Amino acid sequence: MSNEKSPFIVEGKLSDNERLKNESRHLRGTIEEDLKDGLTGGFNGDNFQLIRFHGMYQQDDRDIRAERSKQKLEPLHNVMLRARLPGGVITPQQWLVIDKFAEDHSLYGSIRLTTRQTFQFHGVLKPDVKLMHQTLNKAGIDSIATAGDVNRNVLCTSNPVESELHLEAWEWAKKISEHLLPKTRAYAEIWLDGEKVESTEDNVEPILGDTYLPRKFKTTVVIPPQNDVDVHANDLNFVAIAENGKLVGFNVLVGGGLAMTHGDTSTYPRKASEFGFVALKDTLAVAEAVVTTQRDWGNRVNRKNAKTKYTLERVGVDNFKAEVEKRAGIQFAETRPYTFTSRGDRFGWVEGIDGKLHLTLFIENGRILDYPGKPLKTGCAEIAKVHQGDFRLTANQNLIIAGVPADQKETIDKLAREYGLIAPSVSNQRLDSMACVSLPTCPLAMAEAERYLPDTVTELEGLLKKHGVESDSIIFRVTGCPNGCGRAMLAEVGLVGKGPGKYNLHLGGNREGTRIPRMYRENISHEEIMTILDELIGQWSAKRDTDEGFGDFLIRTEVIKPVVDSARDFYD
């Protein structure tokens, strides 16, 4: 590390993950040997963690875990793979490849669109894992660094309307992703039989370091006024600043993050801090400087306090910013004015400035599967067979059929309606609701999320109708544990799983995603949640100001105190 004598390095016994990374031979471990072990469907020892750096998590179906145990069988081990798709752009040809693999080689047959603007395969058994990577590689896709202590998939605002600006921003998202990738050849050696690929040629890690980052790291590129990537959920954010429709630079925000640990007040959600404006030419240098500063100053002793947000809180924003300026050889200019007005996707057909048409499809929970009477997966594949543009996955788990020529609109629209991808009517409330995967596959899940959401939204719709505000909506999110994947800590109403059938209820975020909600009730049941929301929605309907959002109303009427400044007052 370049800064070993810095007073900002945390002293003490390193966490075991640091040993694991140090001994991994640049992420190789003994994964290749493990693949040949037919005695277990899982990965052994350190490899359980190391496969994350290759974009995979080992999971099992928790619904059948107890039954398998009774039969003296090990859990049904399988892997979830998360692809690397900077900005969420994928071609129709690539879509057909992932559609077929999900159908033929996953336990669930689905494609899961995620809040990280990419797709996941769930339920791939160990004999098919290498085939999965090789299949994706042939299609021009990989899963390098989509998990583990590295910079993960780089998000970019899904903005097909302002196509020229989006193209520039997306290009920067790709450049940032490539620049911050691990340089080890481990991925190519293990999964691609040693085939050299451009992003993994060197066997050293000049940016990430030989023991990689202290913790996971998330980066976004966002185009105001849409905050669809939720900048305050991420370690590093580049807010696009345009003049006359052309990108001129970025405002840089650092140190956001939503994860916490139940019962541990040293952990908390935190909004990102404004560092200032940088010109385009300095973008990669700043990205590298933020990452290397976090690499060198981040907490490698206590993983619960290892993310960038805690480094900023510990060393001070000004000190961290000054170190970034020093390493990047720049001075941040004053932050340029920008405003976020919304963060939802723009559903239905819209026309871009280039005359191309774009269809945004609502995919509840991001789960693309053939349901009875609603064969979404088949429908997407049929569209991919004729579509001349591209697909864009959004950070809200939805799908955009982008770049449709005017003479193809009728064909695409007909297919989308035929296969249930365009529903007769979807409420604003359902469009503004989101959940993480949670049970049965996520090992961290404490309560239901994806399977809990649809019926709960139906009840919420009923409450809105009861109080005469059915055309309005509340930003509503559910996450099965406090790890933050469903971004509940930026919702107006956020539920965080505490145990089977129990949630912590958080209130007071806003529509724009710039305020963290505070816990209102702890460890309560669904029935208790609905009773509370019934009363509060009634008050909102009767007493709100014109167009006042639910979260803003709760703050103004002092139902709950706002979380301000540092998120340390989250527990006050």
C-alpha positions as CSV (number, residue, x, y, z in Angstrom):
1,M,0.0,0.0,0.0
2,S,1.2,3.5,-0.8
3,N,0.2,5.1,2.5
4,E,1.3,2.6,5.3
5,K,2.4,5.3,7.7
6,S,-0.8,7.3,7.5
7,P,-2.4,8.0,10.9
8,F,-5.7,7.1,9.4
9,I,-4.9,3.4,9.1
10,V,-6.8,1.3,11.6
11,E,-4.4,-0.8,13.8
12,G,-5.2,-4.2,15.2
13,K,-5.7,-7.8,14.2
14,L,-6.9,-8.0,10.6
15,S,-10.2,-9.7,9.9
16,D,-10.0,-13.2,8.5
17,N,-11.2,-12.0,5.1
18,E,-7.9,-10.2,4.8
19,R,-6.0,-13.4,5.4
20,L,-8.2,-15.1,2.8
21,K,-7.5,-12.5,0.1
22,N,-3.8,-12.4,0.9
23,E,-3.5,-16.2,0.5
24,S,-5.8,-16.5,-2.5
25,R,-3.0,-16.1,-5.1
26,H,-4.9,-13.1,-6.6
27,L,-8.4,-14.7,-6.3
28,R,-7.4,-18.2,-7.6
29,G,-7.6,-20.1,-4.3
30,T,-8.3,-23.8,-5.0
31,I,-11.5,-23.1,-7.0
32,E,-10.4,-25.3,-10.0
33,E,-9.8,-28.2,-7.7
34,D,-13.1,-27.6,-6.0
35,L,-14.9,-27.8,-9.3
36,K,-13.8,-31.4,-9.7
37,D,-15.0,-32.4,-6.2
38,G,-18.1,-34.4,-6.8
39,L,-18.7,-35.3,-3.1
40,T,-20.4,-31.9,-2.5
41,G,-22.4,-29.5,-4.5
42,G,-20.8,-26.6,-2.8
43,F,-17.4,-24.9,-2.6
44,N,-15.1,-25.6,0.3
45,G,-13.2,-23.4,2.8
46,D,-12.0,-20.1,1.4
47,N,-13.5,-20.8,-2.0
48,F,-16.9,-20.2,-0.6
49,Q,-15.9,-16.5,-0.3
50,L,-13.5,-16.3,-3.2
51,I,-16.1,-17.2,-5.8
52,R,-17.8,-13.9,-5.0
53,F,-14.9,-12.0,-6.6
54,H,-15.9,-14.0,-9.8
55,G,-19.5,-12.8,-9.5
56,M,-21.1,-15.7,-7.7
57,Y,-22.6,-16.5,-4.3
58,Q,-23.1,-20.0,-3.0
59,Q,-26.8,-20.4,-1.9
60,D,-29.3,-23.2,-1.3
61,D,-33.1,-23.4,-1.3
62,R,-34.0,-22.7,2.3
63,D,-37.6,-23.9,1.7
64,I,-36.4,-27.5,1.4
65,R,-33.3,-27.3,3.7
66,A,-35.0,-29.0,6.6
67,E,-36.5,-31.8,4.5
68,R,-33.1,-32.5,3.0
69,S,-31.6,-32.6,6.4
70,K,-34.2,-35.2,7.5
71,Q,-33.1,-37.3,4.5
72,K,-29.5,-36.9,5.6
73,L,-28.7,-34.9,2.5
74,E,-26.6,-31.7,2.4
75,P,-28.4,-28.5,1.4
76,L,-29.2,-28.2,-2.3
77,H,-26.1,-26.1,-2.9
78,N,-26.1,-23.9,-6.0
79,V,-24.8,-20.6,-7.1
80,M,-26.3,-17.3,-8.0
81,L,-24.4,-15.4,-10.7
82,R,-24.6,-11.6,-11.2
83,A,-23.4,-10.4,-14.6
84,R,-21.3,-7.2,-15.2
85,L,-23.3,-4.9,-17.4
86,P,-22.1,-1.3,-16.9
87,G,-25.2,0.9,-17.4
88,G,-27.4,-2.2,-17.9
89,V,-27.2,-2.2,-21.7
90,I,-27.5,-5.6,-23.4
91,T,-28.2,-6.6,-27.0
92,P,-31.1,-8.7,-28.2
93,Q,-28.6,-11.4,-29.2
94,Q,-27.1,-11.5,-25.7
95,W,-30.6,-11.6,-24.3
96,L,-31.4,-14.8,-26.2
97,V,-28.3,-16.4,-24.9
98,I,-29.1,-15.7,-21.3
99,D,-32.7,-16.7,-21.8
100,K,-31.7,-20.1,-23.1
101,F,-29.2,-20.7,-20.3
102,A,-31.7,-19.8,-17.6
103,E,-34.2,-22.2,-19.2
104,D,-31.8,-25.1,-19.6
105,H,-29.4,-24.8,-16.7
106,S,-31.0,-23.1,-13.7
107,L,-33.3,-24.6,-11.0
108,Y,-35.8,-21.8,-11.3
109,G,-35.7,-21.0,-15.0
110,S,-35.9,-17.3,-14.4
111,I,-33.9,-14.2,-15.2
112,R,-33.8,-11.8,-12.3
113,L,-33.3,-8.1,-13.0
114,T,-31.6,-6.5,-10.0
115,T,-31.2,-3.1,-8.3
116,R,-27.6,-3.2,-9.5
117,Q,-28.8,-2.7,-13.1
118,T,-27.9,-6.2,-14.3
119,F,-29.3,-9.7,-14.3
120,Q,-28.8,-12.7,-12.1
121,F,-29.0,-16.4,-12.7
122,H,-30.4,-18.3,-9.6
123,G,-30.0,-22.0,-8.9
124,V,-27.1,-23.0,-11.1
125,L,-25.6,-26.4,-10.0
126,K,-21.8,-26.8,-9.7
127,P,-21.5,-29.1,-12.8
128,D,-22.9,-26.2,-14.9
129,V,-21.0,-23.3,-13.4
130,K,-18.1,-23.4,-15.8
131,L,-20.4,-23.8,-18.7
132,M,-22.3,-20.7,-17.5
133,H,-19.2,-18.5,-17.6
134,Q,-18.1,-19.8,-21.0
135,T,-21.6,-19.3,-22.4
136,L,-21.6,-15.7,-21.2
137,N,-18.1,-15.1,-22.4
138,K,-19.0,-16.2,-26.0
139,A,-21.8,-13.7,-25.8
140,G,-19.5,-10.9,-24.7
141,I,-20.6,-10.8,-21.1
142,D,-18.7,-11.6,-17.9
143,S,-19.3,-11.5,-14.1
144,I,-15.9,-10.2,-13.0
145,A,-16.0,-8.2,-9.8
146,T,-19.8,-8.1,-9.4
147,A,-19.4,-9.2,-5.8
148,G,-16.6,-9.3,-3.3
149,D,-14.3,-6.5,-2.0
150,V,-14.0,-4.7,-5.3
151,N,-15.7,-2.0,-7.3
152,R,-18.9,-3.6,-8.5
153,N,-21.2,-3.2,-11.6
154,V,-21.2,0.5,-12.4
155,L,-24.7,2.0,-12.7
156,C,-25.8,4.7,-15.1
157,T,-29.1,6.5,-15.4
158,S,-31.4,4.8,-17.9
159,N,-32.2,7.8,-20.0
160,P,-33.0,6.8,-23.6
161,V,-34.9,10.0,-24.3
162,E,-31.9,12.3,-24.2
163,S,-29.9,9.7,-26.2
164,E,-26.8,11.7,-26.9
165,L,-26.2,12.7,-23.3
166,H,-27.0,9.1,-22.2
167,L,-24.6,7.7,-24.6
168,E,-21.8,9.9,-23.3
169,A,-22.6,9.1,-19.7
170,W,-22.9,5.4,-20.5
171,E,-19.5,5.5,-22.2
172,W,-18.0,6.9,-19.0
173,A,-19.7,4.2,-16.9
174,K,-18.0,1.6,-19.1
175,K,-14.7,3.4,-18.8
176,I,-14.9,3.6,-15.0
177,S,-15.9,-0.1,-14.8
178,E,-13.0,-1.2,-17.0
179,H,-10.5,1.0,-15.2
180,L,-11.3,-0.3,-11.8
181,L,-11.5,-4.0,-12.6
182,P,-9.2,-6.5,-11.0
183,K,-6.3,-7.2,-13.3
184,T,-5.6,-10.8,-12.1
185,R,-5.9,-13.5,-14.8
186,A,-7.7,-15.8,-12.3
187,Y,-11.1,-15.4,-14.0
188,A,-9.8,-16.3,-17.4
189,E,-7.7,-19.2,-16.1
190,I,-10.4,-20.8,-14.1
191,W,-13.5,-20.3,-16.2
192,L,-12.2,-19.7,-19.7
193,D,-9.5,-22.4,-19.8
194,G,-6.7,-19.8,-19.7
195,E,-8.0,-17.7,-22.6
196,K,-6.6,-14.2,-22.3
197,V,-9.1,-11.4,-22.1
198,E,-8.2,-7.8,-22.3
199,S,-9.5,-6.9,-18.8
200,T,-7.5,-9.6,-17.0
201,E,-4.0,-9.5,-18.7
202,D,-1.8,-8.4,-15.8
203,N,-1.1,-10.4,-12.6
204,V,-0.8,-7.3,-10.4
205,E,-3.3,-5.0,-8.8
206,P,-2.1,-1.4,-9.1
207,I,-5.5,0.1,-8.1
208,L,-7.2,-2.5,-5.9
209,G,-4.0,-3.8,-4.2
210,D,-3.0,-7.3,-3.6
211,T,-5.5,-7.8,-0.8
212,Y,-8.2,-5.8,-2.7
213,L,-10.5,-3.3,-1.0
214,P,-11.5,-3.5,2.7
215,R,-15.1,-4.0,1.6
216,K,-17.5,-3.9,-1.3
217,F,-17.5,-0.7,-3.3
218,K,-20.3,0.7,-5.5
219,T,-20.2,3.4,-8.2
220,T,-22.8,5.2,-10.3
221,V,-23.1,7.7,-13.1
222,V,-26.3,9.7,-12.8
223,I,-28.0,12.2,-15.1
224,P,-30.2,14.7,-13.3
225,P,-33.1,15.2,-12.8
226,Q,-33.5,11.4,-12.6
227,N,-32.1,9.8,-9.5
228,D,-33.0,6.3,-10.6
229,V,-29.7,4.9,-9.4
230,D,-30.2,6.2,-5.8
231,V,-26.8,8.0,-5.5
232,H,-26.9,8.0,-1.7
233,A,-26.8,4.2,-1.7
234,N,-23.3,4.2,-3.3
235,D,-19.7,4.8,-2.3
236,L,-18.8,6.9,-5.4
237,N,-21.2,8.9,-7.6
238,F,-20.6,11.0,-10.8
239,V,-23.5,13.4,-11.3
240,A,-23.5,14.4,-15.0
241,I,-23.3,18.1,-15.7
242,A,-24.2,19.2,-19.2
243,E,-24.0,22.4,-21.2
244,N,-26.0,22.8,-24.4
245,G,-26.8,19.1,-24.3
246,K,-23.1,18.0,-24.1
247,L,-21.5,16.5,-21.1
248,V,-18.8,18.8,-19.6
249,G,-17.9,17.1,-16.3
250,F,-19.2,15.6,-13.1
251,N,-20.1,16.6,-9.6
252,V,-18.6,13.9,-7.4
253,L,-20.3,12.5,-4.3
254,V,-18.5,10.0,-2.0
255,G,-19.4,7.8,1.0
256,G,-23.1,6.8,0.6
257,G,-24.3,3.4,1.8
258,L,-27.4,1.8,3.3
259,A,-26.3,-1.4,5.0
260,M,-26.3,-1.8,8.8
261,T,-26.4,-4.5,11.4
262,H,-29.4,-5.0,13.8
263,G,-28.5,-4.0,17.3
264,D,-25.1,-2.5,16.4
265,T,-25.3,1.3,16.6
266,S,-21.8,1.6,15.2
267,T,-23.4,0.7,11.9
268,Y,-25.9,3.0,10.1
269,P,-27.0,4.2,6.7
270,R,-25.3,7.3,5.4
271,K,-25.8,9.8,2.6
272,A,-23.0,10.5,0.2
273,S,-21.0,13.8,0.7
274,E,-20.5,16.4,-2.0
275,F,-16.8,16.7,-3.0
276,G,-17.2,19.1,-5.9
277,F,-17.0,19.3,-9.7
278,V,-14.3,17.8,-12.0
279,A,-13.8,18.1,-15.7
280,L,-14.3,15.0,-17.9
281,K,-10.5,14.6,-18.4
282,D,-10.1,14.0,-14.7
283,T,-12.9,11.5,-14.2
284,L,-10.8,8.3,-14.2
285,A,-8.0,9.8,-12.1
286,V,-10.6,10.9,-9.5
287,A,-12.3,7.5,-9.5
288,E,-8.9,5.8,-9.0
289,A,-8.0,8.2,-6.2
290,V,-11.2,7.6,-4.3
291,V,-10.8,3.9,-4.6
292,T,-7.1,3.9,-3.6
293,T,-7.7,6.2,-0.6
294,Q,-10.4,3.8,0.6
295,R,-8.1,0.9,-0.1
296,D,-5.4,2.4,2.1
297,W,-7.5,4.0,4.8
298,G,-10.5,1.7,5.1
299,N,-10.9,-0.5,8.2
300,R,-9.4,-3.9,7.6
301,V,-9.8,-4.9,11.3
302,N,-13.6,-4.7,11.6
303,R,-15.6,-5.5,8.4
304,K,-18.8,-4.1,9.9
305,N,-17.1,-0.6,9.7
306,A,-15.0,-1.2,6.6
307,K,-17.1,0.6,3.9
308,T,-16.2,4.0,2.6
309,K,-19.0,5.7,4.6
310,Y,-17.3,4.7,7.8
311,T,-13.9,5.8,6.6
312,L,-15.3,9.3,5.9
313,E,-16.9,9.4,9.3
314,R,-13.7,8.3,11.0
315,V,-11.1,10.4,9.2
316,G,-13.3,13.4,8.3
317,V,-14.7,14.4,4.9
318,D,-12.2,17.2,4.4
319,N,-9.2,14.9,5.0
320,F,-10.5,12.2,2.7
321,K,-11.3,14.8,0.0
322,A,-7.8,16.4,0.3
323,E,-6.2,13.0,-0.1
324,V,-8.2,12.3,-3.2
325,E,-7.2,15.7,-4.7
326,K,-3.5,14.9,-3.9
327,R,-3.6,11.4,-5.5
328,A,-5.6,12.6,-8.5
329,G,-3.5,15.8,-9.0
330,I,-6.6,18.0,-9.2
331,Q,-8.6,20.4,-7.1
332,F,-12.3,20.0,-6.9
333,A,-14.2,23.0,-8.2
334,E,-17.4,24.2,-6.5
335,T,-20.3,21.8,-7.0
336,R,-22.4,22.8,-10.1
337,P,-26.1,23.3,-9.5
338,Y,-28.3,20.2,-10.1
339,T,-31.7,19.0,-8.9
340,F,-33.3,15.6,-8.6
341,T,-37.0,15.6,-9.2
342,S,-37.8,11.9,-9.3
343,R,-36.2,8.4,-9.4
344,G,-38.8,6.2,-10.9
345,D,-38.7,4.8,-14.4
346,R,-40.8,6.4,-17.3
347,F,-43.2,3.6,-18.2
348,G,-44.8,3.1,-21.6
349,W,-43.7,4.5,-24.9
350,V,-41.5,7.6,-25.1
351,E,-39.8,9.2,-28.0
352,G,-36.2,10.2,-27.8
353,I,-34.5,13.3,-29.3
354,D,-33.2,11.1,-32.1
355,G,-36.7,10.0,-33.2
356,K,-36.2,6.5,-31.9
357,L,-38.9,5.1,-29.6
358,H,-38.4,3.4,-26.2
359,L,-40.8,1.1,-24.3
360,T,-40.3,0.8,-20.5
361,L,-41.8,-2.4,-19.1
362,F,-42.8,-2.8,-15.5
363,I,-41.3,-6.1,-14.2
364,E,-42.6,-6.7,-10.6
365,N,-39.6,-7.6,-8.4
366,G,-37.5,-7.9,-11.6
367,R,-38.4,-11.6,-11.9
368,I,-38.7,-12.6,-15.6
369,L,-40.4,-15.9,-15.7
370,D,-43.4,-17.5,-17.5
371,Y,-46.3,-17.2,-15.1
372,P,-49.8,-18.7,-15.7
373,G,-51.5,-16.5,-18.2
374,K,-48.5,-14.1,-18.2
375,P,-45.5,-15.7,-20.0
376,L,-43.0,-12.8,-19.5
377,K,-39.9,-14.7,-20.2
378,T,-41.2,-16.1,-23.5
379,G,-42.4,-12.6,-24.4
380,C,-39.0,-11.0,-23.8
381,A,-37.4,-13.7,-26.0
382,E,-39.9,-13.2,-28.8
383,I,-39.2,-9.4,-28.7
384,A,-35.4,-10.1,-28.8
385,K,-35.8,-12.1,-32.0
386,V,-37.1,-9.1,-33.9
387,H,-35.9,-6.0,-32.0
388,Q,-33.4,-3.8,-33.8
389,G,-32.2,-1.7,-30.9
390,D,-31.0,-2.8,-27.5
391,F,-32.4,-3.7,-24.0
392,R,-31.7,-1.5,-21.0
393,L,-32.0,-2.9,-17.5
394,T,-32.9,-0.2,-14.9
395,A,-31.8,0.1,-11.3
396,N,-35.4,-0.2,-10.4
397,Q,-35.6,-3.8,-11.7
398,N,-37.5,-2.9,-14.9
399,L,-36.7,-3.4,-18.6
400,I,-36.5,-0.9,-21.5
401,I,-36.9,-2.0,-25.1
402,A,-34.8,0.9,-26.4
403,G,-34.0,2.3,-29.9
404,V,-37.2,1.1,-31.7
405,P,-37.7,2.5,-35.2
406,A,-41.1,4.0,-35.7
407,D,-42.1,1.4,-38.2
408,Q,-41.4,-1.4,-35.7
409,K,-43.4,0.1,-32.8
410,E,-46.6,-1.7,-33.6
411,T,-44.8,-5.1,-33.8
412,I,-43.1,-4.6,-30.4
413,D,-46.2,-3.3,-28.8
414,K,-48.3,-6.2,-30.0
415,L,-45.8,-8.7,-28.7
416,A,-45.5,-7.0,-25.3
417,R,-49.3,-7.0,-24.9
418,E,-49.7,-10.6,-26.1
419,Y,-47.3,-11.9,-23.5
420,G,-48.5,-9.8,-20.6
421,L,-45.5,-7.5,-20.5
422,I,-47.9,-4.6,-20.8
423,A,-50.6,-5.1,-18.3
424,P,-54.1,-3.5,-18.7
425,S,-53.4,-1.3,-15.7
426,V,-50.7,-1.0,-13.0
427,S,-51.2,1.4,-10.1
428,N,-48.7,4.1,-9.4
429,Q,-48.1,2.4,-6.0
430,R,-47.0,-0.9,-7.6
431,L,-44.7,1.0,-10.0
432,D,-43.1,2.7,-6.9
433,S,-42.6,-0.5,-4.9
434,M,-39.5,-2.7,-4.8
435,A,-38.0,-5.6,-2.9
436,C,-34.8,-7.6,-2.8
437,V,-34.8,-11.4,-3.5
438,S,-34.6,-12.6,0.1
439,L,-36.1,-16.0,0.8
440,P,-35.8,-18.8,-0.3
441,T,-32.3,-18.3,-1.8
442,C,-30.5,-15.5,0.0
443,P,-28.6,-16.9,3.0
444,L,-28.8,-13.6,4.8
445,A,-32.6,-13.3,4.6
446,M,-34.4,-12.9,8.0
447,A,-37.9,-12.3,6.5
448,E,-39.6,-12.4,3.2
449,A,-39.3,-9.6,0.7
450,E,-39.8,-10.5,-3.0
451,R,-42.6,-13.0,-2.2
452,Y,-44.1,-10.7,0.4
453,L,-44.2,-7.6,-1.8
454,P,-47.1,-8.3,-4.4
455,D,-49.9,-9.0,-1.9
456,T,-48.6,-6.3,0.5
457,V,-48.8,-3.7,-2.3
458,T,-52.3,-4.8,-3.0
459,E,-53.2,-4.0,0.6
460,L,-51.4,-0.7,0.3
461,E,-53.4,0.1,-2.8
462,G,-56.5,-0.6,-0.8
463,L,-55.5,1.8,1.9
464,L,-54.8,4.6,-0.6
465,K,-58.2,4.0,-2.2
466,K,-59.9,4.0,1.2
467,H,-58.5,7.4,1.9
468,G,-59.1,8.9,-1.6
469,V,-55.5,9.1,-2.8
470,E,-55.4,6.0,-5.0
471,S,-53.9,8.0,-7.9
472,D,-51.0,8.9,-5.7
473,S,-48.2,6.6,-4.4
474,I,-45.6,6.1,-1.7
475,I,-42.0,5.1,-2.3
476,F,-42.3,1.6,-0.7
477,R,-39.4,-0.9,-0.3
478,V,-38.9,-4.1,1.4
479,T,-35.6,-5.8,2.2
480,G,-35.3,-9.2,3.9
481,C,-32.3,-8.2,6.1
482,P,-30.4,-4.9,7.0
483,N,-27.9,-5.4,4.2
484,G,-29.6,-2.9,2.0
485,C,-30.1,-4.6,-1.3
486,G,-33.7,-3.4,-1.7
487,R,-32.7,0.2,-0.8
488,A,-35.4,0.4,1.9
489,M,-33.2,3.1,3.6
490,L,-34.1,5.6,0.9
491,A,-37.8,4.9,0.9
492,E,-40.7,6.9,2.3
493,V,-41.8,3.6,3.8
494,G,-39.1,1.1,4.3
495,L,-39.4,-2.4,5.8
496,V,-36.3,-4.2,7.0
497,G,-36.6,-7.9,7.9
498,K,-36.0,-8.7,11.6
499,G,-37.2,-12.3,11.7
500,P,-39.9,-14.6,10.2
501,G,-42.9,-12.4,9.6
502,K,-41.3,-9.4,11.5
503,Y,-40.0,-6.1,10.2
504,N,-38.6,-2.8,11.4
505,L,-40.7,0.0,10.0
506,H,-38.8,3.0,8.8
507,L,-40.6,6.3,7.8
508,G,-39.7,9.7,6.5
509,G,-37.6,9.4,3.3
510,N,-38.6,11.5,0.3
511,R,-39.6,11.0,-3.3
512,E,-36.3,12.2,-4.6
513,G,-34.2,9.8,-2.6
514,T,-32.2,12.4,-0.7
515,R,-33.3,11.7,2.8
516,I,-32.8,8.6,5.0
517,P,-35.9,7.3,6.8
518,R,-35.8,6.8,10.6
519,M,-37.1,3.7,12.4
520,Y,-40.6,4.2,13.6
521,R,-41.4,0.8,15.1
522,E,-39.2,-2.2,15.7
523,N,-39.9,-5.9,15.1
524,I,-43.6,-5.7,14.2
525,S,-45.9,-7.9,12.2
526,H,-47.5,-7.3,8.9
527,E,-50.9,-6.6,10.6
528,E,-49.3,-4.0,12.8
529,I,-47.6,-2.4,9.8
530,M,-50.9,-2.1,7.9
531,T,-52.7,-0.6,11.0
532,I,-50.0,2.1,11.3
533,L,-50.0,2.9,7.6
534,D,-53.8,3.0,7.6
535,E,-53.8,5.7,10.2
536,L,-50.9,7.7,8.8
537,I,-52.2,7.6,5.2
538,G,-55.6,8.9,6.5
539,Q,-53.8,11.8,8.1
540,W,-51.8,12.5,4.9
541,S,-54.9,12.5,2.8
542,A,-56.7,14.9,5.1
543,K,-53.9,17.4,6.0
544,R,-51.2,17.3,3.4
545,D,-50.1,20.4,1.4
546,T,-50.6,20.4,-2.4
547,D,-48.7,17.5,-3.9
548,E,-46.9,16.9,-0.7
549,G,-45.2,13.5,-0.6
550,F,-46.0,11.0,2.2
551,G,-42.5,11.2,3.7
552,D,-42.4,15.0,3.6
553,F,-45.8,15.1,5.3
554,L,-44.6,12.9,8.1
555,I,-41.6,15.2,8.7
556,R,-43.6,18.4,8.5
557,T,-46.2,17.2,11.0
558,E,-43.5,15.8,13.3
559,V,-44.7,12.2,13.1
560,I,-41.0,11.4,12.9
561,K,-37.8,13.4,13.1
562,P,-35.7,13.7,9.9
563,V,-32.3,12.1,9.7
564,V,-30.0,15.1,9.0
565,D,-26.3,15.6,8.3
566,S,-24.3,12.5,9.4
567,A,-26.5,9.4,9.7
568,R,-25.1,8.9,13.2
569,D,-28.3,10.7,14.4
570,F,-30.2,7.8,12.8
571,Y,-30.5,6.3,16.3
572,D,-31.2,9.5,18.2
